[in-house]
Amino acid sequence: MNLTIIKDRSPALSEAESVDILLHATADTELGKVLIARSAKGVCAILIGDTADELAADLADRFPRAMLIASEAAVQDDLTKVRRYIENPAEGLHLALDMRGTPFQRRVWEKLRAISVGRTVSYRELSQVISPYAHPRAVAKACAANPIALAIPCHRVVRSNGDLAGYRWGLERKRVLIQREAMA
């Protein structure tokens, strides 16, 4: 949702005068606290953590120029879908997304969304799908920058030997997600 600030009836407004409004709410799930934020285009953040304050600070850091408005009603449907997904990953998680990142990050995130529930890939495999010139470390950095946990399933990326690698939201959460998806 974009809100345009009108000053003294000026005939034209610059891009800098447009304010990005993000509506958000936090809920308890089996994985801990989950904060969902959405713009007029779709969900732009699903953050997982231990406290609502930690998640609110993370959201503010990720979107420093946005006006953040707490509104459980605005994201209630999204929260319901995320809770259902966590409980039963076989249903999938279908949300309209507002992916904000560099072109390379968005390309990695699109490829992540194509990995089916119950399957994992290595950083090397994912980098080869993206481009013969993509480096696995660059792919790992794009995964780490992902602000839309679960809907962009970076938890499905593992080391080449199958071991779990870093996960922005915690390795134990990654382990739980992969196990649940494997059983789905």
C-alpha angles and dihedrals in degrees: 000000000000121000117197117213111219117210122192093330093291110182097227131031125208124231088251090064093060114100121210110222119202121189114205147170138180127225139177117253137167088267094053128260117352124196119198122193127184137187126199087275097052145277110343099172139029107174125183125202149122103271137032090229092055091050094046090052090048090051091050091049093049095047105030095161097047127100104236116209122184108226120154090181092059094055100029093109091050091048090051091051092049093049090049091049093051091050095043115015092180088078090063125218114267114184134148103249134206100201111195118188144092118306090257093050092049090049091052091046092051090052090049090054089057093060106102124233111274095026130102131194132194124247087247093052091048092048091052091052090051097047139325085241098050112110119221090233091056089051090049090052091050089051091050091051092054109122095185105074118192095009088063096038103212086153087077092069117093139167119283090258091054096254119135115261128197120312122193090222096047135284094252090057089048091051092050093048094049092047093049092047091049090056093046 
